[in-house]
Amino acid sequence: MPKLPGVKHLRAVKALEKAGFRIDRQSKHVFLSKGLIHVVVPRNNPVDAYTMGAIVRDAGMSIEQFRELL
């Protein structure tokens, strides 16, 4: 599995929006949904690689698909 570097939270949110997710609400975290799939992006800069990998996996995407959207 290819590595995913830490990503700024705004860049991650924009990439997920390109994938069809929409922002439900925002606070210390950004909550996004697409149908029945829900993901949460923390407002850390950068979001570390382990957390970003888990977010991408929860979104039902591969690392390669996510990198293309960045």
N, CA, C and O atoms as CSV, one atom per row, in Angstrom:
chain,resi,resn,atom,element,x,y,z
A,1,MET,N,N,0.846,-1.178,0.000
A,1,MET,CA,C,0.000,0.000,0.000
A,1,MET,C,C,0.890,1.239,0.000
A,1,MET,O,O,1.777,1.348,0.847
A,2,PRO,N,N,0.681,2.173,-0.921
A,2,PRO,CA,C,1.509,3.365,-0.974
A,2,PRO,C,C,1.272,4.263,0.234
A,2,PRO,O,O,0.193,4.268,0.827
A,3,LYS,N,N,2.286,5.006,0.575
A,3,LYS,CA,C,2.206,5.898,1.725
A,3,LYS,C,C,1.408,7.151,1.378
A,3,LYS,O,O,1.397,7.611,0.236
A,4,LEU,N,N,0.754,7.677,2.378
A,4,LEU,CA,C,0.017,8.930,2.224
A,4,LEU,C,C,0.616,9.924,3.207
A,4,LEU,O,O,0.562,9.693,4.414
A,5,PRO,N,N,1.186,11.024,2.725
A,5,PRO,CA,C,1.780,11.991,3.646
A,5,PRO,C,C,0.706,12.740,4.411
A,5,PRO,O,O,-0.476,12.662,4.076
A,6,GLY,N,N,1.120,13.464,5.439
A,6,GLY,CA,C,0.179,14.328,6.145
A,6,GLY,C,C,-0.373,15.365,5.191
A,6,GLY,O,O,0.353,15.869,4.334
A,7,VAL,N,N,-1.629,15.685,5.326
A,7,VAL,CA,C,-2.319,16.612,4.417
A,7,VAL,C,C,-2.985,17.689,5.258
A,7,VAL,O,O,-3.506,17.398,6.335
A,8,LYS,N,N,-2.975,18.929,4.784
A,8,LYS,CA,C,-3.701,19.991,5.479
A,8,LYS,C,C,-5.185,19.678,5.438
A,8,LYS,O,O,-5.685,19.164,4.438
A,9,HIS,N,N,-5.895,19.984,6.519
A,9,HIS,CA,C,-7.297,19.579,6.619
A,9,HIS,C,C,-8.169,20.214,5.532
A,9,HIS,O,O,-9.088,19.562,5.037
A,10,LEU,N,N,-7.910,21.457,5.152
A,10,LEU,CA,C,-8.730,22.080,4.106
A,10,LEU,C,C,-8.540,21.384,2.765
A,10,LEU,O,O,-9.489,21.236,1.995
A,11,ARG,N,N,-7.320,20.961,2.492
A,11,ARG,CA,C,-7.044,20.250,1.240
A,11,ARG,C,C,-7.744,18.894,1.230
A,11,ARG,O,O,-8.258,18.464,0.197
A,12,ALA,N,N,-7.762,18.218,2.385
A,12,ALA,CA,C,-8.443,16.928,2.489
A,12,ALA,C,C,-9.945,17.095,2.305
A,12,ALA,O,O,-10.579,16.283,1.631
A,13,VAL,N,N,-10.520,18.137,2.897
A,13,VAL,CA,C,-11.960,18.386,2.765
A,13,VAL,C,C,-12.315,18.671,1.311
A,13,VAL,O,O,-13.318,18.163,0.809
A,14,LYS,N,N,-11.503,19.477,0.630
A,14,LYS,CA,C,-11.763,19.791,-0.788
A,14,LYS,C,C,-11.701,18.529,-1.640
A,14,LYS,O,O,-12.513,18.354,-2.548
A,15,ALA,N,N,-10.743,17.648,-1.356
A,15,ALA,CA,C,-10.618,16.406,-2.119
A,15,ALA,C,C,-11.835,15.511,-1.884
A,15,ALA,O,O,-12.336,14.886,-2.818
A,16,LEU,N,N,-12.305,15.450,-0.650
A,16,LEU,CA,C,-13.489,14.637,-0.360
A,16,LEU,C,C,-14.736,15.243,-1.017
A,16,LEU,O,O,-15.619,14.508,-1.460
A,17,GLU,N,N,-14.813,16.562,-1.081
A,17,GLU,CA,C,-15.946,17.200,-1.766
A,17,GLU,C,C,-15.921,16.868,-3.257
A,17,GLU,O,O,-16.976,16.668,-3.859
A,18,LYS,N,N,-14.736,16.806,-3.860
A,18,LYS,CA,C,-14.620,16.400,-5.263
A,18,LYS,C,C,-15.114,14.975,-5.461
A,18,LYS,O,O,-15.616,14.629,-6.531
A,19,ALA,N,N,-14.972,14.144,-4.426
A,19,ALA,CA,C,-15.406,12.750,-4.500
A,19,ALA,C,C,-16.901,12.606,-4.247
A,19,ALA,O,O,-17.427,11.494,-4.285
A,20,GLY,N,N,-17.592,13.715,-3.988
A,20,GLY,CA,C,-19.038,13.659,-3.816
A,20,GLY,C,C,-19.521,13.813,-2.392
A,20,GLY,O,O,-20.726,13.747,-2.146
A,21,PHE,N,N,-18.625,14.015,-1.447
A,21,PHE,CA,C,-19.028,14.227,-0.056
A,21,PHE,C,C,-19.480,15.665,0.110
A,21,PHE,O,O,-19.045,16.553,-0.623
A,22,ARG,N,N,-20.363,15.889,1.085
A,22,ARG,CA,C,-20.787,17.249,1.385
A,22,ARG,C,C,-20.604,17.492,2.880
A,22,ARG,O,O,-20.692,16.567,3.688
A,23,ILE,N,N,-20.352,18.735,3.231
A,23,ILE,CA,C,-20.120,19.087,4.631
A,23,ILE,C,C,-21.456,19.128,5.358
A,23,ILE,O,O,-22.376,19.834,4.946
A,24,ASP,N,N,-21.558,18.362,6.448
A,24,ASP,CA,C,-22.762,18.376,7.273
A,24,ASP,C,C,-22.671,19.461,8.337
A,24,ASP,O,O,-23.597,20.252,8.517
A,25,ARG,N,N,-21.539,19.486,9.038
A,25,ARG,CA,C,-21.336,20.513,10.058
A,25,ARG,C,C,-19.852,20.640,10.355
A,25,ARG,O,O,-19.051,19.786,9.978
A,26,GLN,N,N,-19.506,21.714,11.032
A,26,GLN,CA,C,-18.113,21.983,11.353
A,26,GLN,C,C,-18.005,22.476,12.783
A,26,GLN,O,O,-18.838,23.252,13.251
A,27,SER,N,N,-16.983,22.024,13.462
A,27,SER,CA,C,-16.614,22.540,14.776
A,27,SER,C,C,-15.109,22.334,14.875
A,27,SER,O,O,-14.366,22.848,14.039
A,28,LYS,N,N,-14.645,21.597,15.874
A,28,LYS,CA,C,-13.228,21.263,15.925
A,28,LYS,C,C,-12.892,20.201,14.892
A,28,LYS,O,O,-11.722,19.948,14.608
A,29,HIS,N,N,-13.911,19.590,14.339
A,29,HIS,CA,C,-13.778,18.608,13.268
A,29,HIS,C,C,-14.753,18.992,12.149
A,29,HIS,O,O,-15.728,19.707,12.379
A,30,VAL,N,N,-14.475,18.507,10.941
A,30,VAL,CA,C,-15.376,18.731,9.814
A,30,VAL,C,C,-16.066,17.402,9.536
A,30,VAL,O,O,-15.400,16.403,9.265
A,31,PHE,N,N,-17.383,17.381,9.599
A,31,PHE,CA,C,-18.172,16.172,9.400
A,31,PHE,C,C,-18.712,16.183,7.975
A,31,PHE,O,O,-19.401,17.120,7.573
A,32,LEU,N,N,-18.396,15.132,7.211
A,32,LEU,CA,C,-18.839,15.029,5.825
A,32,LEU,C,C,-19.626,13.746,5.639
A,32,LEU,O,O,-19.427,12.771,6.365
A,33,SER,N,N,-20.528,13.753,4.653
A,33,SER,CA,C,-21.288,12.537,4.360
A,33,SER,C,C,-21.532,12.419,2.863
A,33,SER,O,O,-21.528,13.398,2.117
A,34,LYS,N,N,-21.744,11.177,2.467
A,34,LYS,CA,C,-22.086,10.844,1.081
A,34,LYS,C,C,-22.991,9.630,1.178
A,34,LYS,O,O,-22.518,8.502,1.319
A,35,GLY,N,N,-24.298,9.866,1.103
A,35,GLY,CA,C,-25.243,8.767,1.297
A,35,GLY,C,C,-25.159,8.276,2.726
A,35,GLY,O,O,-25.369,9.043,3.666
A,36,LEU,N,N,-24.852,6.997,2.894
A,36,LEU,CA,C,-24.750,6.418,4.231
A,36,LEU,C,C,-23.329,6.429,4.779
A,36,LEU,O,O,-23.097,5.964,5.895
A,37,ILE,N,N,-22.385,6.947,4.021
A,37,ILE,CA,C,-20.985,6.985,4.452
A,37,ILE,C,C,-20.711,8.314,5.134
A,37,ILE,O,O,-20.998,9.373,4.576
A,38,HIS,N,N,-20.153,8.262,6.342
A,38,HIS,CA,C,-19.820,9.460,7.097
A,38,HIS,C,C,-18.340,9.423,7.448
A,38,HIS,O,O,-17.822,8.387,7.865
A,39,VAL,N,N,-17.663,10.549,7.280
A,39,VAL,CA,C,-16.262,10.670,7.666
A,39,VAL,C,C,-16.074,11.956,8.459
A,39,VAL,O,O,-16.839,12.909,8.312
A,40,VAL,N,N,-15.056,11.967,9.294
A,40,VAL,CA,C,-14.756,13.113,10.137
A,40,VAL,C,C,-13.298,13.485,9.913
A,40,VAL,O,O,-12.410,12.641,10.039
A,41,VAL,N,N,-13.052,14.748,9.582
A,41,VAL,CA,C,-11.691,15.241,9.363
A,41,VAL,C,C,-11.366,16.224,10.489
A,41,VAL,O,O,-12.053,17.235,10.635
A,42,PRO,N,N,-10.323,15.943,11.293
A,42,PRO,CA,C,-9.956,16.895,12.348
A,42,PRO,C,C,-9.319,18.137,11.751
A,42,PRO,O,O,-8.727,18.087,10.673
A,43,ARG,N,N,-9.444,19.239,12.453
A,43,ARG,CA,C,-8.853,20.500,11.975
A,43,ARG,C,C,-7.414,20.625,12.478
A,43,ARG,O,O,-7.075,21.599,13.150
A,44,ASN,N,N,-6.578,19.656,12.159
A,44,ASN,CA,C,-5.158,19.697,12.477
A,44,ASN,C,C,-4.399,19.986,11.201
A,44,ASN,O,O,-4.784,19.524,10.127
A,45,ASN,N,N,-3.333,20.739,11.311
A,45,ASN,CA,C,-2.486,20.966,10.149
A,45,ASN,C,C,-1.078,20.518,10.476
A,45,ASN,O,O,-0.436,21.099,11.352
A,46,PRO,N,N,-0.590,19.515,9.805
A,46,PRO,CA,C,-1.300,18.629,8.889
A,46,PRO,C,C,-1.996,17.502,9.646
A,46,PRO,O,O,-1.639,17.190,10.782
A,47,VAL,N,N,-2.987,16.901,9.007
A,47,VAL,CA,C,-3.610,15.684,9.539
A,47,VAL,C,C,-2.594,14.585,9.278
A,47,VAL,O,O,-2.186,14.383,8.134
A,48,ASP,N,N,-2.174,13.864,10.326
A,48,ASP,CA,C,-1.084,12.904,10.141
A,48,ASP,C,C,-1.473,11.756,9.221
A,48,ASP,O,O,-2.652,11.522,8.954
A,49,ALA,N,N,-0.464,11.052,8.746
A,49,ALA,CA,C,-0.646,10.034,7.718
A,49,ALA,C,C,-1.540,8.889,8.187
A,49,ALA,O,O,-2.345,8.385,7.404
A,50,TYR,N,N,-1.419,8.469,9.439
A,50,TYR,CA,C,-2.237,7.358,9.939
A,50,TYR,C,C,-3.714,7.743,9.976
A,50,TYR,O,O,-4.575,6.968,9.560
A,51,THR,N,N,-4.000,8.942,10.477
A,51,THR,CA,C,-5.383,9.409,10.537
A,51,THR,C,C,-5.944,9.599,9.134
A,51,THR,O,O,-7.088,9.232,8.866
A,52,MET,N,N,-5.142,10.172,8.238
A,52,MET,CA,C,-5.605,10.401,6.865
A,52,MET,C,C,-5.873,9.078,6.169
A,52,MET,O,O,-6.836,8.968,5.411
A,53,GLY,N,N,-5.040,8.069,6.410
A,53,GLY,CA,C,-5.264,6.744,5.831
A,53,GLY,C,C,-6.581,6.143,6.300
A,53,GLY,O,O,-7.309,5.532,5.517
A,54,ALA,N,N,-6.882,6.322,7.585
A,54,ALA,CA,C,-8.136,5.800,8.131
A,54,ALA,C,C,-9.338,6.538,7.542
A,54,ALA,O,O,-10.366,5.920,7.264
A,55,ILE,N,N,-9.218,7.847,7.349
A,55,ILE,CA,C,-10.306,8.631,6.769
A,55,ILE,C,C,-10.576,8.174,5.337
A,55,ILE,O,O,-11.728,8.003,4.938
A,56,VAL,N,N,-9.504,7.978,4.571
A,56,VAL,CA,C,-9.646,7.536,3.177
A,56,VAL,C,C,-10.279,6.152,3.122
A,56,VAL,O,O,-11.144,5.898,2.283
A,57,ARG,N,N,-9.857,5.264,4.004
A,57,ARG,CA,C,-10.426,3.911,4.047
A,57,ARG,C,C,-11.909,3.963,4.424
A,57,ARG,O,O,-12.725,3.258,3.831
A,58,ASP,N,N,-12.258,4.796,5.407
A,58,ASP,CA,C,-13.663,4.934,5.821
A,58,ASP,C,C,-14.519,5.535,4.704
A,58,ASP,O,O,-15.716,5.264,4.616
A,59,ALA,N,N,-13.894,6.354,3.852
A,59,ALA,CA,C,-14.617,6.963,2.736
A,59,ALA,C,C,-14.833,5.980,1.591
A,59,ALA,O,O,-15.530,6.293,0.626
A,60,GLY,N,N,-14.235,4.785,1.695
A,60,GLY,CA,C,-14.414,3.772,0.657
A,60,GLY,C,C,-13.549,4.015,-0.561
A,60,GLY,O,O,-13.888,3.592,-1.666
A,61,MET,N,N,-12.436,4.694,-0.363
A,61,MET,CA,C,-11.539,5.015,-1.465
A,61,MET,C,C,-10.186,4.354,-1.231
A,61,MET,O,O,-9.865,3.943,-0.116
A,62,SER,N,N,-9.400,4.260,-2.300
A,62,SER,CA,C,-8.025,3.800,-2.157
A,62,SER,C,C,-7.123,5.024,-2.028
A,62,SER,O,O,-7.531,6.144,-2.334
A,63,ILE,N,N,-5.906,4.797,-1.574
A,63,ILE,CA,C,-4.949,5.892,-1.439
A,63,ILE,C,C,-4.701,6.557,-2.803
A,63,ILE,O,O,-4.593,7.779,-2.893
A,64,GLU,N,N,-4.613,5.737,-3.859
A,64,GLU,CA,C,-4.369,6.274,-5.197
A,64,GLU,C,C,-5.509,7.178,-5.644
A,64,GLU,O,O,-5.273,8.250,-6.202
A,65,GLN,N,N,-6.746,6.750,-5.401
A,65,GLN,CA,C,-7.907,7.563,-5.773
A,65,GLN,C,C,-7.884,8.902,-5.032
A,65,GLN,O,O,-8.170,9.946,-5.618
A,66,PHE,N,N,-7.544,8.865,-3.748
A,66,PHE,CA,C,-7.508,10.086,-2.963
A,66,PHE,C,C,-6.401,11.011,-3.446
A,66,PHE,O,O,-6.602,12.222,-3.535
A,67,ARG,N,N,-5.225,10.448,-3.761
A,67,ARG,CA,C,-4.111,11.274,-4.245
A,67,ARG,C,C,-4.469,11.986,-5.540
A,67,ARG,O,O,-4.052,13.125,-5.753
A,68,GLU,N,N,-5.240,11.328,-6.412
A,68,GLU,CA,C,-5.653,11.964,-7.662
A,68,GLU,C,C,-6.543,13.174,-7.412
A,68,GLU,O,O,-6.528,14.126,-8.193
A,69,LEU,N,N,-7.310,13.148,-6.340
A,69,LEU,CA,C,-8.215,14.245,-6.019
A,69,LEU,C,C,-7.511,15.412,-5.349
A,69,LEU,O,O,-8.040,16.523,-5.332
A,70,LEU,N,N,-6.327,15.179,-4.795
A,70,LEU,CA,C,-5.598,16.259,-4.095
A,70,LEU,C,C,-5.116,17.301,-5.029
A,70,LEU,O,O,-4.489,18.271,-4.602
